[in-house]
Amino acid sequence: MHDAIGSVRAQQQRAVRSRVCNSDAYSFFNLLTGPELLDQVDAVLPPHRERRFPPTETLSMFLAQALSADRSCQKAVDEAAIKRLAAGLAPCSTHTGAYCRARRRLPMEMVYTLAGYVGQWVSAHAPDAWHWRGRPVRQLDGTTVAMPDTPANPAAYPQPRSQKSGLGFPLCRLVGLVCLGSGALLNAAIGRYRGKGGDEQTLLRSILDTLARGDLLLGDAFYATYFLLCTLRERGIDAVFEQHGARQRTTDFRRSKRLGVRDHLIVLLPKQHSSRSPRALRLQPRRPDRPLRHPSTARSRSAAPAPANPPPGTPSSRAMIRGETSGSVPGVGCLTFGGRVLGSGSR
C-alpha cells in the first residue's frame, strides 16, 4: 500500500518537474490567453499603451524567469529576443531596462487575483482520489520572508526587535491556504511581522472566506483556539489541529469521554474572569544598582474581576459545558487523537 502511494507520488513529482523545465514565456503566454484564463485576464488587465512589453507578455516572461535556474532579467530578455527572431519578427534590443520598467508597472491586484483563480481552478479539477474520504483538505500555515532594505519597506514592515536599527532586513508575515491534494495555493495574506494586525490569527481571518462548507482544515498547534473553532463550526468546516502546548498541561483526559485508544472527546471553554479581588501592588524601595522603571511596566499578578452583569447573549457556564447551541458562544466539542484536536462540533 505504502509502496504504491510512494510510486504515484514520485510519478507526479517527475511530471511536475518536467513541465516546469519545459515551460518558457511563450508557454505561459498561451495559457494566459487560452480559453480557461482569457476572461479573467481581461477583467484585471490595466489600461496600457502598445509597448514592446505589454502586461500579458511581461507577466509571462516574469513567470518563466521565476521558474528558471538563472532567474536573471538578462536571460529573460535574451530568450524573448531569440523567440522573436525564430518567429520571423523584427529584432529588438536586448537591454533589460524596458523589461524591468514594464515589470514594475504590473499591478499587484492582477498578479494576486490570477494566482488565486488558478489555485481554485486546479483544486476544483483535482481527481476525487486526491481528497480524504471525498472531502477536500486545506492546509494552513504561516511563515516569514525577508524583504529588500529599501526606504519604504521598513516603514510598512518594521524590523524585529532583535535587530538593531539600520541592520538586517525588513520582515513580513505570510499566511497561506494550500490544497493538500493538488498542492495549489488557494489564497494568502501578507502583513507586518510585528505590530497590530500582524499575527497569524488576524491574517487568517482575512482569508477565511476562501474555505467552503464541508472542507477539512489542517493546521499546527498555533490555530487550536476556542474562537477559531467556533467560527469554523458555524461555517460548517471541520479542523484538525495539534493541541496547543499550554492546554496539554491542563487537559485531564481522565474526565473526558473516551471513544477508543488515544481517542477522546473534550470540550473547550472560553477563559473566564476570576471573581477574586485584585491584590495590591507592593512598593519596595529601589535599589541604586537597578534602573528606574515606569509604573506602567509593572505587572500585577491578579486577574480582573468578573463583570457583575455579563454582556447579553453570553451563555452561562452550564450552557457552555453542555455545548448547547442556544448561546452565541457555545461550548465546542473536540475530538482528539494523541493530543491533536480532530474537528469541532457542538455536543
HUBEL-V238659 format. One line per field, one symbol per residue. phi: phi as a letter, one per 20 degrees, with the letter a starting at -180 (. if undefined). psi: psi as a letter, one per 40 degrees, with the letter a starting at -180 (. if undefined). burial: + if it has 9 or more other C-alpha atoms within 8 Angstrom, else -. A space follows every 10 residues. Layout:
BEGIN
phi=???
psi=???
burial=???
END
This chain:
BEGIN
phi=.fffffffff ffffffffff feecffffff ffdfffdfff fffdfffbef cfcfgfffff ffffffefff ldffffffff ffffffenef fcfdfeffff ffffffffff ffffffffff ffffeffffe eelmdfddec acbccedfee fefffecfff ffeffndmcf ccdcccdcff fenefeabcd bffcofndef ffffffcfff fdfnfdedbe ffeedfffff ffffemdecc cfffgfefed fdffeeeedr flccdccedf fdffefffef feedffffed ffdfgfefde eedfffffdf ffnfffffff ffmfefeecf fdecedcmnd ednbrfe
psi=dddddddddd dddddddddd dehadddddd ddeiddeddd dddehihiih idgidddddd ddddddeidd fidddddddd ddddddeeii iiieiedddd ddddehhddd dddddddddd ddddeiidee ihfehhhhhh iiiiiiiigi ddddddgiii deiiheiaii iihhhihhhd deeihdiiih iidiiheeid dddddeeded iiheihhhia edegiddddd ddddefhiih iihiddddee hhedeihhea hfhihihhii hiiieiiiii hhhiihhdei ihiideehhi eiiiiiidhi iiehiidddd ddfiedidgi ihhhhihfei hgiiii.
burial=---------- ---------- --+-+-+++- +++---++-- +--++----- --++++++++ +++++-+--- +-++++++-+ +--++----- -----+-+++ -++--+---+ +-+++++-++ -++--+---- +---++++++ ++-+--+-+- --++--++++ --------++ ++++++++++ ++-+++++++ ++++---+++ -+++--+--- -+-+++++++ +-++-+-+++ -++--+++++ ++++---+-- -----++--- --+++++++- ---------- ---------- ---------- --+++----- ---++---++ +-++--+--+ +++++++--+ ++++++-
END
